[in-house]
Amino acid sequence: MKFKAEIDVMPHDALLDPQGKAVTNSMKNVGLPEIEGVRIGKHIRLFVEAESLETANQKVDEACKKMLANQIMESYSFSISQI
């Protein structure tokens, strides 16, 4: 079976996010002063061939831990759907 994974990787809340801070500060300049606390992360979509949803979950989790997220600085979450 083929599955599609949608993965979100974000910096830990306790860490500084200079890119997010810059965007937050720029919101005032574009007329959106009510927007604050911007955090910048990444979104990853991938496809995985697996025997079951459980196996697909394991493979995606392993990919996140080994390559897609730096667990010292980032957290991740994902959802998987069969296609």
Backbone as CSV, one residue per row, in Angstrom:
resi,resn,N_x,N_y,N_z,CA_x,CA_y,CA_z,C_x,C_y,C_z
1,MET,0.847,-1.180,0.000,0.000,0.000,0.000,0.893,1.245,0.000
2,LYS,0.348,2.301,-0.555,1.088,3.549,-0.609,0.426,4.558,0.323
3,PHE,1.260,5.283,1.069,0.786,6.263,2.026,1.439,7.611,1.764
4,LYS,0.720,8.667,2.133,1.264,10.018,2.059,1.420,10.534,3.482
5,ALA,2.604,11.065,3.783,2.862,11.635,5.107,3.023,13.144,4.979
6,GLU,2.412,13.870,5.883,2.544,15.325,5.998,3.222,15.576,7.341
7,ILE,4.430,16.139,7.298,5.265,16.292,8.484,5.507,17.772,8.761
8,ASP,5.343,18.180,10.005,5.666,19.539,10.434,6.817,19.478,11.422
9,VAL,7.847,20.267,11.155,9.020,20.348,12.022,9.121,21.793,12.501
10,MET,9.179,21.961,13.822,9.219,23.304,14.407,10.329,23.392,15.449
11,PRO,10.920,24.585,15.611,11.912,24.743,16.680,11.224,24.590,18.035
12,HIS,11.956,24.045,19.019,11.414,23.942,20.375,11.039,25.328,20.881
13,ASP,9.974,25.405,21.666,9.508,26.688,22.188,10.566,27.396,23.023
14,ALA,11.409,26.639,23.712,12.408,27.233,24.591,13.574,27.869,23.820
15,LEU,13.696,27.570,22.528,14.805,28.093,21.743,14.411,29.365,21.001
16,LEU,15.387,30.208,20.788,15.157,31.403,19.991,14.871,31.006,18.549
17,ASP,14.044,31.789,17.898,13.733,31.588,16.486,13.967,32.933,15.791
18,PRO,15.206,33.215,15.386,15.518,34.520,14.809,14.684,34.850,13.570
19,GLN,14.414,33.856,12.750,13.610,34.085,11.555,12.178,34.466,11.940
20,GLY,11.612,33.748,12.893,10.270,34.063,13.371,10.206,35.429,14.024
21,LYS,11.246,35.778,14.782,11.298,37.088,15.440,11.354,38.205,14.404
22,ALA,12.143,38.022,13.350,12.233,39.024,12.287,10.881,39.219,11.602
23,VAL,10.184,38.118,11.339,8.865,38.217,10.706,7.881,38.902,11.645
24,THR,7.914,38.540,12.924,7.031,39.177,13.906,7.252,40.686,13.910
25,ASN,8.514,41.105,13.960,8.829,42.535,13.982,8.394,43.234,12.694
26,SER,8.442,42.548,11.582,8.069,43.134,10.291,6.560,43.269,10.119
27,MET,5.783,42.549,10.902,4.325,42.618,10.770,3.817,44.038,10.971
28,LYS,4.436,44.789,11.868,4.025,46.184,12.104,4.204,47.003,10.828
29,ASN,5.285,46.731,10.094,5.589,47.498,8.876,4.612,47.238,7.739
30,VAL,3.928,46.106,7.773,2.968,45.791,6.707,1.522,45.967,7.173
31,GLY,1.359,46.664,8.289,0.015,46.983,8.765,-0.674,45.867,9.523
32,LEU,0.103,44.949,10.101,-0.492,43.846,10.860,0.113,43.768,12.266
33,PRO,-0.007,44.840,13.049,0.625,44.852,14.379,0.009,43.857,15.359
34,GLU,-1.192,43.364,15.067,-1.851,42.420,15.972,-1.283,41.007,15.872
35,ILE,-0.444,40.738,14.865,0.173,39.418,14.725,1.485,39.398,15.488
36,GLU,1.634,38.393,16.335,2.855,38.280,17.138,3.187,36.812,17.372
37,GLY,4.370,36.569,17.889,4.772,35.209,18.251,4.957,34.281,17.060
38,VAL,5.403,34.803,15.933,5.597,33.967,14.738,6.758,33.005,14.973
39,ARG,6.560,31.750,14.620,7.609,30.730,14.666,7.704,30.139,13.263
40,ILE,8.905,29.994,12.766,9.116,29.484,11.416,9.645,28.056,11.495
41,GLY,9.015,27.165,10.777,9.440,25.770,10.722,9.452,25.301,9.285
42,LYS,9.277,24.006,9.109,9.230,23.468,7.756,8.143,22.403,7.668
43,HIS,7.616,22.279,6.466,6.591,21.276,6.186,7.152,20.344,5.126
44,ILE,7.047,19.062,5.364,7.592,18.055,4.453,6.473,17.092,4.079
45,ARG,6.375,16.787,2.794,5.426,15.771,2.332,6.252,14.675,1.682
46,LEU,5.925,13.444,2.026,6.612,12.324,1.389,5.646,11.174,1.212
47,PHE,6.057,10.242,0.375,5.251,9.055,0.111,6.051,7.839,0.548
48,VAL,5.357,6.874,1.121,6.023,5.665,1.610,5.206,4.439,1.210
49,GLU,5.915,3.436,0.770,5.297,2.145,0.450,5.452,1.269,1.684
50,ALA,4.343,0.767,2.213,4.391,-0.046,3.426,3.239,-1.045,3.424
51,GLU,3.407,-2.114,4.200,2.389,-3.162,4.278,1.146,-2.733,5.040
52,SER,1.331,-1.780,5.988,0.217,-1.348,6.815,0.441,0.089,7.276
53,LEU,-0.611,0.677,7.825,-0.514,2.031,8.376,0.489,2.065,9.527
54,GLU,0.479,1.032,10.345,1.417,0.956,11.479,2.868,0.960,10.983
55,THR,3.160,0.177,9.965,4.511,0.139,9.404,4.882,1.488,8.797
56,ALA,3.934,2.118,8.098,4.189,3.445,7.522,4.503,4.451,8.623
57,ASN,3.758,4.399,9.729,4.023,5.288,10.866,5.433,5.079,11.401
58,GLN,5.833,3.843,11.538,7.174,3.539,12.042,8.249,4.073,11.108
59,LYS,8.072,3.897,9.804,9.058,4.353,8.820,9.169,5.876,8.817
60,VAL,8.035,6.559,8.868,8.055,8.030,8.868,8.680,8.546,10.158
61,ASP,8.342,7.936,11.286,8.932,8.342,12.564,10.454,8.153,12.529
62,GLU,10.908,7.051,11.972,12.342,6.781,11.855,13.017,7.817,10.953
63,ALA,12.367,8.171,9.841,12.921,9.187,8.938,13.042,10.536,9.639
64,CYS,12.033,10.871,10.440,12.081,12.138,11.186,13.234,12.141,12.179
65,LYS,13.378,11.049,12.915,14.426,10.968,13.935,15.825,10.943,13.331
66,LYS,15.987,10.268,12.191,17.315,10.097,11.611,17.742,11.226,10.681
67,MET,16.775,11.888,10.028,17.183,12.848,9.003,16.381,14.143,8.954
68,LEU,15.094,14.097,9.162,14.260,15.259,8.874,14.191,16.285,9.997
69,ALA,14.437,15.870,11.232,14.373,16.797,12.361,15.596,16.621,13.251
70,ASN,16.119,17.731,13.710,17.197,17.724,14.695,16.524,17.748,16.065
71,GLN,16.449,16.602,16.716,15.663,16.491,17.949,16.214,17.329,19.097
72,ILE,17.441,17.780,19.013,17.992,18.659,20.047,17.325,20.034,19.958
73,MET,17.031,20.473,18.732,16.511,21.816,18.519,15.071,21.868,18.005
74,GLU,14.560,20.740,17.522,13.256,20.757,16.860,12.349,19.625,17.357
75,SER,11.065,19.875,17.238,10.069,18.828,17.479,9.352,18.579,16.149
76,TYR,8.697,17.447,16.042,7.980,17.132,14.807,6.679,16.428,15.112
77,SER,5.777,16.550,14.192,4.516,15.815,14.237,4.163,15.464,12.796
78,PHE,3.377,14.418,12.631,3.009,14.023,11.278,1.662,13.328,11.256
79,SER,1.075,13.338,10.070,-0.144,12.575,9.831,0.076,11.773,8.550
80,ILE,-0.552,10.634,8.500,-0.398,9.743,7.355,-1.766,9.351,6.840
81,SER,-1.888,9.361,5.523,-3.137,8.886,4.905,-2.798,7.930,3.772
82,GLN,-3.669,6.971,3.590,-3.462,6.005,2.508,-3.934,6.649,1.210
83,ILE,-3.165,6.405,0.139,-3.576,6.968,-1.158,-3.832,5.855,-2.148
